[in-house]
Amino acid sequence: MALLNLRGRLIVCCMAGQLLSPIHTLVLQAEESGTVSTTPAPATAKTAETKGVEGFATYYAAYYNNRRTNSGQRYDPLKLTAAHPTLPHGTRVKVINLTNDKEVIVTINDRCRARSGPFIDLSRAAAKKLGFFGKGKTRVRIIALKEGEEES
């Protein structure tokens, strides 16, 4: 019982200390002063559209061969297709393997579940072209191509 009483006192002291300390007002003081950072943005920064996003890529299991995708097409492991959680069906995407700099252009024709970071699920043919077939997963750069834009 004495241990519980000691813990209760400790918690009350900690809460009182935080309430009485002036640290929580530092944010308000910084906003009132109106200081604006004058550091320029780096000149080498590119937009997300041209640079793409870094994320992970995996490939479809053999279980999905000839099954219908979200777009209604049947999955063919020999075609260069992919699944993405947000890009529209029919979008052409350049995928670059960051470990060996191999790249492939695929067409989005399926959905995969949303994950915490950027992610794409590739067909087996695309995984072989990127050089990670058999490894399961790799880091990639995903660049959505505009209409009529091809690899550069």
N, C-alpha and C positions, 0 to 999 in steps of 0.2 A: 504494500500500500504506500509505503514511503517513497518507493521508486516512481510510482505513478504521480505522486505529488511533486516530486523533483522535476519530472518531465513536463508537467503542466506549468510549473514556474518558468522553466527554460523556454517553453513556447511563448508564454506571455511576454517574457523579456525580449525575445527576438522580435516579436510583432511590434512591441512598443518602440524598440530601437529603430525599426524600419519606418515607422510612422513619424518619428521625431527627427529623423536624419534629413538633412537638406539635399541629399543626393537626388531624390526624385524631382526636385525642382530645376535641375540643371537643363533638362530638355526644354522646359518652358522659357528659361532665361535665354537659351540659344535662339529660339524662335523669335523672341521679342527684339533681340539685337539686330535682326535683319541682315546678317552677314551672308553674302552670296559668294559661292566659290567661283573664282575666275579662271580655274585651270581649264585649258582647252581640251576638247576631245582628241584622242589620238588620230593622226592623219591616216593611219593604216587600217582603221576600223572600217569594215564593209557592212553592208546591210545584210539582214538575215536571208533576204531573197537570193542574193548572189553567192553568199558564203555557205548557206545551208546551216544545218544543225548537226551536232555530234550526238551519237546515240549508240544503241546496240542493234545488231541484226542477228536473227536466227533463221532457220529454214524449216519448211514444212516436213512433218514426219511422213513416212511412206503410207501411213494409215489414211491420209487425205487424198491419195491418188484417185482421180476420176469422180470425186465428190463435188457437189455444187458449192460454189463460192457465194458470198453475199450478193454479188452482182448478177447471179444466175448462171454464169459460165461454169463449166466443169474445170476443176483444177488439173492441169497437165504439168507434170514435173519437168518436162522438156522445154516449156515456154518460159520466157523471161517476164514473170509476173510477181506481184508482191501484195501483201496485206498491210494496211496502215490504219491506225485508229481514227484519224481525222481527215486525211486528204480525200477528195472526191474520187469516185470511180473514174477510170480513164485517164487520170493524171499520170504523166510520164515523169519519172524520178531518176536522177543520177545518184547512184550509191557508190561511194568510194571507201574501200577497205583501208583503214588508217595504219594497219600493220605492214602492208606490202604495196600500197598505192595502186592496186588494181581497181578498175571501175567498170560499172555496167549500168545500162539504162533499162529500167523495168517499167511496167505499166501496173498501176494499182487496180486490182479487180476484186479485192476482198477486204474484210474488216478483221482486225485482231483486237483483243481486249486492251483497254487503256492501261498504261503502266505509268509509273512515277516519272520516267524520263522519256526522251525521244526513242522511238522503237520502230523497227520494220521487220516483217516476217517475209522472207524471200522464198522463191521456188528453188528446187534443187539445182536446176541449171544455172540460176543466178549465183547460188552459193558456190558452185564449182568454178564459175568464171572469176569470182572474187577470191577464190583460193582458201576458203575456210570450211568446205564440205568435209564432214567427219569430225570437226572440232566443236560443233554445236553453236557457238556464239562468238561474235567478234565486234570490235568497236568500228563504227562507220561514220561517214559524213553523209547526210541525206539532203539532197538539193532538188527541190521541185522545179521542173523545167516549165517554161512558158509555152503557150500554144505555138507550134511550128519551130521551136528552138531545139536544136540537136546538140550533140556533145561538142564541146569546144576544146 
